Each structure stands twice: as C-alpha cells, then as structure tokens.
Amino acid sequence: MEEVIKIKGNKLLKGAVDISGSKNLCVALLPAALLAQDIVTIHNIPPISDVYNLIDILEVLNARVIYKDDVLIIDSSNIKYSDLTIETMHKLRASYYFYSVMLGLFKKLKTYGIGGCRLGSRPIDLHLKAFEILGVIINSNDDTYEFDGAKMHKARIVFEKSSVGATINTLLLATQIKGKTIIENAAQEPEITELIKYLKQMGADIYQSESTIVIDGGKKMHGTEFTNIPDRIEAGTYALIGAAVGDKLKIRNIVIEHIQSLLDIFDVLEVNYRIEKNNLIVSKSKIKKGIVILTSPYPGFPTDLQQPLTTFLSVNKGTSVIIESIYDNRFAHIKELNRMGANIQTTNMNIIIHGVEELNGTVVSGKDLRGAASLVLAGLMAKGETIVSGLEYINRGYENMIKKLKKLHAKIELSLLNIEENEDEK
Ligand code: UD1
C-alpha cells in the first residue's frame, strides 16, 4: 500500500495561504552555519524532509541542533571531522554543500555522492572543476569522493555555465581560503544574494556585482541570526493554482520581485491578479491564447515552475511552447497529464501544449518534486477524482501542501492505494 493524494477537482479555492521559507536557500544556510563554529539562529525554516536530512548530517558532525516552530539553532562550537560516507548524503542533492564547508574547515573530506530529483543528467563537474582550480586534489571511485585540500589557494574561476550549486559551493569554500578568489559568470538567483548577506553577517568579506563575486577569504567567522526568505517556487506554484482555480486566492508573505517572470507571463495571458504589498491575489482566469516561454537562470522564468506552468497551460484555447533550456529530461509529468486528457508533446527540449477544454481525473504518478506538485494542480483543475502518488517528493519541498490546500477549501486528502492495482491501471 502506498500513501497517495486524493483530490476531487474542479472546485474554486478561496482564502489565504502563507508561503514558507525558501527550500533552496535553507539547504545552503544549514551546512554554511558550520563555518561560524559558533551559534547560528535561523528563522523561517520550513519543516520539509530536506531540512531533516541536513540536520542529521549536522549532528553526525557533532553540531547541536534545536529546531522548534520555524526557528533553527545550530551550535557548531564543538564540530568534529567525520567522513560523510553515510546514506543521508544520497537523500538530497544539496548535501554537496557539505563538500565545500568540510574542505574549508578541515582541508579534507571523504564522502559519498549526492541524491536529488532525476531531471535528466545533473552532473557536478562544474563544482569539481572549481575545487580543482582552488587547489583541491580529488580522488573518486564509484560513489565515493576523497578531497584533499592541503594545498588550496585563491584563484579566478570563470564558469562556462550559470550554476546555482557550483556558485554556492565555490563561494563557501573561498571564504576559508586566504586571499581574493574571483568567481565570474556566477549564478545570480536571489538565494545566492541572500547567502552572501548571511555569510557577511558571519564575518566573511564578499562583494557581489551582477555575475561577479569577489571573496576575500580566510576571515574569522562567528555566529549570527538570520531570517530565510519566502520560497519563490512555492509562491509561484500557489499563484498558478490561483490562476487555475482561485477565487481571489491570497498568496501571503512573498517577495513580488522574485516571481516577476511569472507575473510577466500572467500579464501576457491576461490572468486576473493584483498585488497588495507582499501579497498576491489571483483568480481563475480563462486563457484564450498560447505563449512561448524559455526557462532560464534568474531573472528569467525558472525551470522549477515549468511543470506547474505546463499543467496550467494545458487547459487553454491556444497552443503554447515551453523551451526547457536547463534540464534535458524534466518531462515525467507530461505523460501523466496526457493520461488526464491533456494534449502535450515534447520534441528535444520543447514542450508543445495544445490547449484542451478540460482535464479528467485518473490515477497519476509523480516522479519528482515539482512534477508531483504539477499533478496536484492538475487534480485541482480536473473533473472528477484524481489520485496522485509521489507524496515523498512533495514533502521534500512543499511544507504541508495538503493542509494548506485544505485550508483553501480544496477537496484533498491522504489516502492509501494498492500499488499493484495502480500499476495495473496504467
Ligand atoms: C538549483 C536548484 C533547483 C533548480 C536549479 C536551476 C537548489 C538546491 N536547487 O539546482 O531547484 O532547478 O538550480 O535553477 O538550489 N550543471 C552542469 N554541471 C554542474 C552543475 C550544473 O552541467 O556541475 C548544469 C545542470 O545540469 C543544469 C544547469 O547547469 O543544466 C543549471 O544547474 P544548477 O544551477 O547547478 O542547478 P542546481 O544548483 O542543481
């Protein structure tokens, strides 16, 4: 038996939803707290499974962690080296931020590789190349890396591609290497700007100007208190839910600027929304035309919203194209949407969405975090009953999605499904 989400769709949602703290920022804030070797307090940390896995790793390294309500206190004054050849490293992709932090603090690390959603090839070559340019010697075999940082030195790193993870890993390591390290073609996502703010509060010397980051490393770092930003992908997901099935749905506590690329799309599609300070109010809008969208690094339209946007555009009068330029296989949701009556094709990296009148509920299977969320949106839009599997993915990145949707009057609940039956039906 598998725990699944059961949705009775085609119902208007109203009320207000509070957006939680950013997943992609907090997965960097937690490992980076170790650099203080002191007490760090972080507010607005969402209770998602990635956070619990990172806490497990922090505790392996002898940090003391208290997590109550949404406040996380990490005391790393007695941090001790330990190999990270532990299964938890496989449970999320961002566990690789411990690579740079441990190398910075202990000049060595033996560790397992990482996990994360399967979205096609997700190499970490840019991270490893940057480490090597900073003087790290890397030995890897199968799933184990041995990093030797005894001879690390400052360097100038020019990324051939904008990468959030590689920028963060390089930045974290450079704070522990004496002298000025320069990163060019660095990613510019808001999570990076905020991480820099946090590291500066901890005593690091960092200067960021557009895609250039200069780190004057080797400064003594210390404890701090910091507040995580709202999650722009959760905000965008609920904004799309509002545009599909909202009745003045209020999305509270967001940074409007962080979802501007989605609002630009709303403007073109004439979605009915308004902004009230840090809140967005969105209502169901009939979409009468197609649109062409390219996913790209910030401030472009985020790949993480490609999946819910695909669902939203599936019920439409026109034909839309989304060019997925970041991941070569972020398409697992499409087959499932088509099983619900959507008419979507993929060719290479293009998603071609021929709008249909309506979706119909059935049993669908979520295969990754945002893909599973996009199927929940499909269930909310569809006629009849939809059963979505892949709850474990949703719990990686969305705080209490079912509880939040219930509060908005969605007919949604957890249920048990016999997996074999599920397979038979497909
Ligand atoms: C981060 C986000 C993720 C988002 C992605 C793109 C976190 C925890 N996750 O992931 O939600 O989908 O940014 O906005 O912040 N690449 C390489 N080699 C590397 C690293 C990346 O080729 O060593 C490629 C990737 O395959 C991808 C592109 O670069 O095509 C961007 O990836 P990157 O920005 O690194 O994504 P993540 O940091 O993994």
Residues whose N, C-alpha, C, O or C-beta is under 5 A from the ligand:
A	BS01	UD1	N24 A94 S121 R122 P123 I124 D125 L126 H127 S162 S163 V164 G165 A166 T303 D304 I326 Y327
